[in-house]
Amino acid sequence: MKKNKKKKFRDLGLDTKVSADGYRALNKDGSFNVRKTNVPFFERTNFFHSFISMPWLHFLCIVFLCYSVVNLVFASIYMIIGVESLTGISGASNMEAFIEAFFFSAQTITTLGYGRVAPIGTAANIVAAIESMLGLLTFALATGLLYGRFSRPSAKIKYSSHALISPYRNITGFMFRVVNPRNNQLLEVEVKVTLSMKKKDSELRDFYLLELERSKVVFFPSIWTIVHPINDSSPLYKLTASEVMEKDVEFIVMIKAFDESFSQIVYSRSSYKASELKWGEKFIYVSKRENDGLTVDVSRINASEKV
């Protein structure tokens, strides 16, 4: 008789107690679904991480907003000192003078200085000197953040939107697909899939490291279907679709690879909930040979059909 070898873990660093059905420990984008409260602002804030991880549009909008606000502040200071402290101001009204002071501030903070408008008097020169020093420091910081965003290695691995429970070698298997849509090469790609599900008549959860058909590939130029065979040693063995929903299962995926472009190890995470499983379907083959090469249709990574 074959011995049942289900690998069980108490936790993955995640909470073993579920507070509500449908709880997701790991979001689809790989971020953890954990919010921390009652933490002082300066203890929880990491400005560098926030600036290099936020979307590009948000980053550029914040840079433009900060640049505009700083120039508005210094233009107001020049107006308070008096526009007569700036030579070359030709605006007839206060608004025109303020606009010219704003653009003089922009020239000063970037150390550009066209020369038509210049500060005269001690007060205006002191403000201009402070602004130019602030500009040097600020632009050095912005350049560092910009470089950090470009140089930060990341694995933009694309996951199929659904996982399948499909026939597999006279049994069934849990499977999903991944692909690297970029042109960079990922080597020594390893994957770990952990199953989290509720215990019977309990709010606690069990964690199982699932055995995979193949947990590592040396090269990753094409699409990869990751398969967990559901045999008698699998925690999913003989579970029906309704039982999987009742147990509120979550499949937590972590992929590790060596990025040849950065010569660094990169990670990617995602998860699948019970509601994101399709039963009795199989993935459609999306690769084909053309001329002397292989073509992979990445847009059809989610394509599946009923068995």
N, C-alpha and C positions, 0 to 999 in steps of 0.2 A: 504494500500500500504506500502510495506516495505521500511523503510528509508535507504538510502545509507550511510554507515558509513566508508568511506575510511580515514584511519589515515595518514595524510600527515605531513611531517617534512620538514623544510627548508634545513637542512643540518645535517650531522653526524660528523662534524669536517672536512669534505672533501669539496673540491671546488665545488660549484654549477654550475660553468660555464665550459662547456666542450670546449676544444680547437680543437678537431678533433674527427671524428667518430672512434669508436673502442677503445677509451680511457678506460683504466682499472684502477680503483682506488686501488683495492686490488689484489695482485698477488695470484696465486694458492697456494703458500707456506705460505700465510698469511702476507707477507711483503707488506708495502705500496709502491705504484708505484709513489713515490715523490722524486725528486732530488733537493737538495738545492745548489744554486750557490752563489759565492761571499761571502763565509763565511770564516773567517780566520782559518788556519789549526788547531790551538790549541783550538779554540772555538767549532769546529765541531767534534774533535777527542775524542773518549772515548776508551782508550786502553783496559780497563778491559772488557767492553762490547764486543769489537771486538774479544778479545782472548777467551772469554768463549762461544761466539756464532758462531765462524767460524767452518767449518768442521774439523773433527779430523785429517785428513791427512794434511791439511794446518797448523794446530796447531803444529803437530809433526815436520813438515818440518821447520817451523820457529824456533822452539826450537833447532833442530839439527844445523840449519844454524848459529844461534847466538852463540851456543856453539863452533862451528868450527871457526868462525870469531874471537871470543875472544881469543882462544888458538893460532890462527895464529898471532894475534897482539902481544901477550906476548912472543911467540917464537921469533918473529922478534926483540923485545926489548932485549931479552937475547942475540941474535946474535949481536946486536949493541954494547951491553956492552962488549961482548967477551965471547966465549965458555969456555975460561980458568977460568971464574968466576963460572962455574958449574963443580963440581967434578964428575968423573965417565963417562964423555962424551968420547966415544970410536970411534966416527965416523971419518973416514979418510978424507972424502970430506966435503965441506960446506953443501951439500944437506943432507948427513947422520947426520951431526951435527945439522942441522935445524930440522930434523925429531925427533931426540932425545930431542931437546929443546921443540918441540911441545908436546911430550908425558910427559915431565917433567911439562910443563904448565898444562896439563890435570890432572896430579896427584896433583898439587898444588891447582888448582881452586876447586877441589873436596875434598881438605884436606886429600887426601888418603896417598900419600907419601910412596913409596916403600923403599926409603933409599939409593938406589944405586947412584942416582944423587942428589946432594945437592948444594945449593948456598953457595959461599964463597965471602967474601968482602961485603962492605957496600952497594954498588949499587945493586947487585944482591939480597941481603937480603931484601932491601927496596921494590924492585919490587915484590919479592915473598910474602912479607907481604901484600902489596896492593892487589895482585891477590887473596890471600886466603880470605881477607875480602870481596872483590868483589864476590868471589864464594859463601860465606855464604849468602850474601844479595840476590844474583841472584837466588840461588837454593831455598831460602825461598819464593821468589816471584813466581818462577815457580811452587813450591808445592802448593801455595795458588791458582794459576790459575787452576792447575790440579784438586784440590779439588772443586773449584768453578764449573768446568765443570761437575764433577760427581754428585755434590749435587744440581745443579740447577734443580728445578722441571719443567717439560714440558709435555704437552699433545700431544703425537704423534698420534693424531686421523687421520685415513685414510678416505678420502672422495672419493665417486664415481667420476670418471673422467667426467661424463656427468650428467646433470639433465634431468628429463623427464617431458613432459606434457602428462599426461595419464588420461584415464577414471577413475573416482573416485566417487563412490556412486551416480550414475546417473548424475553427472556433470563431470568436469575435475579437475585435481589438478597438481600443480607444486611439484615435489618430487625429493629427492636425498637420498643417503644412506651414513651412517657413521659407522665406527667400530673402536674399540680400539684394535690394533693388539698385544699390550703388555699384560703381565700377571698381571700387577698392576690393582687394582680395582679403578674405578672412580665412585663416588657417587654424588647424587643430581645434575645430569647433566641438564643444562639449555641451550636452543638454542634460538637465535634471528636471524631472516632473514629480511633484509631490501632490498627493491627494489629501485634501482636508474634508472631513465629513463628521456630522454629529453622531455621538453615541446614541444607542437606543435608550429612549426614555430619560434623556439627560441633556443638559445645556452645554456639556463639555464636548470637545472635538478631539478626534484622533487624526494623526498625520501619518501617511504612508509614503515611503519613497518607492515609486513605481519602477519596475523593471522594464526596460525598453528593448525593442528589437535591435536597435543600434543607438548607443548613447554618444558616439563620437565619430566624426568624419575628419579626415585630414584636409580635404579641400571642400570648398563650398561655393562653386561657381554657378550651380543650378538650383532647382527647387528641391526641398527635402521634406518628405512625409515622415513624421516622427510617430512611431507606433508603440503602444503598450499592449502586448497580448493579454487578453482576459482569459487566463487559464485558472486552474483550481488553486493556484498560489496568489492570485490577484484579489485585492480587497473588493473589486467590482464583480467578482464571480457570482453569477446567478442573480444579480440585482436587476430588477426591472426598471423601466423608465419612471414609474410612479415612486418606486423606492429610492431611486437616485434623487428625485425632487424632494422627497420627504426628508432625506438625510442632508439636504442642502449642501451638496458636494461642491467643491471648488478645486480645480486643477491649477496648481501654481507652477509656472514654467520659468526656469532660469537658464540662459544660454551664455556661455563663456567662449571667447574666441581671441585669437591673436590677429590684430590688425596690421597688415604689412605696411600700410602707408605711414602709420605713426610708430611702428615697432613697439606697440603696447598691447596689453590685454584689455579687452573691452567686454562689457556685460550688457545683456538685454533681458527684460522681464516682461511677463504678461500672465494672464490667467483666463480660465474658462469656468463659467458657472453652469449649473445643471440646465438652466434655460437656454444655454448656448450650445447644447448638444443636439445633433441630428441623428436620429436612429434609423438604421436600415438604409443608409446612403453610402456611396463611395465617391472619392474624388475622381474627377475627369483628368485624363492625361493631358498636360498642357505643353509638353516639350515635343519638338519635331526637328528632324534633320533637314537642313537646307544647305545646298551646295556641299561644302566641306566642314560645316559647323553645326552646332545645336542651337536652336532658337527656343527661348522660354517666354511664354506669354504671361507676364506677371499680373496683368489685369484679371486673369482667370484663376487666381490662386484660390478663390472661394468656390469655384465651379464644382458642383457635385450632382449626382443623379441617384434616383432610387435603384436599389439592387433588385 
